[in-house]
Amino acid sequence: MVFPREVLNKLKWHDDQLDRAVITYLHRGAPGDRMTIQGSAIVRLERSFFVTAESRIPYHRIRLIEIDGKILYQERTENK
């Protein structure tokens, strides 16, 4: 099983492609309870969450990570 933190760390430290990633995560109150950001908005990757200029988002909220339409991570079940 691959975890979102592993995918983001690989994109940042091994592939140098974090800026190209599109991350969709659970965000209560947003349309459909989903928010999408560009990897370039990520300031820092920490142990339990990633940091943007506006907030800290726990990795367990990530639902999808993709680059150029290719899915790198997708939550197994959308019905949690």
N, C-alpha and C positions, 0 to 999 in steps of 0.2 A: 504494500500500500504506500502510495506517495502522498506526502503531506504538503500543503501550500507553502509552508515555511521553507521546505527543502527546494521546491521549485523556484521560489524567489531568490534564495541564496545562490542557487546554481546560475540563474540568469545574471545576477550581479557579479559574482566572484569568478565564475568559470567561463561563461559565454559572453559577458559584457553586452547583454541585450535587455537589461531591465528597463531601460528607457522605451523600448519598443513594445513592451507588454501592456495588455489591457486587463485590468483586474475588476471583476464584478463581485460585490460583497453585500451582505445583508445590512440594510440601513433602515431601521424602523422610521416610518413617516415619509420616506421617499416613495415616488410612484412605484407600485408593485413591490415595495419594501426592498428595492435593489438600487445600488449606486455603482456607477462605473467610473474608474479613474485610469489615467495613464501611468505607467510605471515611472515615468519621469517626475511624477508628483511625489514619489516616495523619497523622503529625506534620509531615512535610516531604517534598517531592519534590526529589530531587537528580539529577545528571547521569546516573548509571548505575543508580540504585536508588531505591526509596522507603523512608521510615523510619517505623517504628511505635515505640511505647514499648518494645517488647521486642526488635526486630531491624531489620536492613536487608535488604531483599529486592530482588534485581536485577530489572529490568523484563523481561528475557528469560524469567523464570519465570512471568510472567502468562499465564494460559490463557483467561480470560474476564473481561470488564467489562460490567456491566449495571446498569440503573436501572429499577425497577418491572417487571422481566421483559423489558425491551427490551435486546437485545444491542447494545452499542456497539463492542465489540472481541471477537473470538474467534480464537484461534490457528488457523491454516489447517489444519494436520494434527496430530492428537492422537497419531500414531504416530511420535514422534521417538525 
